[in-house]
């Protein structure tokens, strides 16, 4: 069990560690877009998301090491996603990080009342993590021919 991590909004200084987490084969396998990300594309995307007032990237970190990221597109369905660095998986921090980041995001964006997670049916670990973090199953959705389960967390 890993103790004592903090959360904060991501910055440009985090770009390389976020890139490595996002390109991890296990992370890509569970993503809607499963293609390996090129560094130039990541930098362009990352910079645009840091500047977007309706998009947040919150990181869990300990010292200078990023343990994971939670991303939220705060418009439409308010889609959230989490990915953990390989070294921090299975250490008991994913659920706690997801809870803290979700509450931070619900408080940060006054205009949203819920957050939606879209999780591949086969990704049982993620489904259990979202359920433990307070998300409630709503429906199955087809995204590019794959079935995803939608979970929602409503603002308290």
Secondary structure by P-SEA (a helix, b strand, c coil): cccbbbbbbbcccaaaaaaaaaacaaaaaaccccccccaaaaaaaaaaaaacccbbbbbbbccccccbbbbbcccccbbbbbbbcccccccccaaaaaaaaaaaaaaacccccbbbbbbcccaaaaaaaaaaabbbbccccccccbbbbbbbbccc
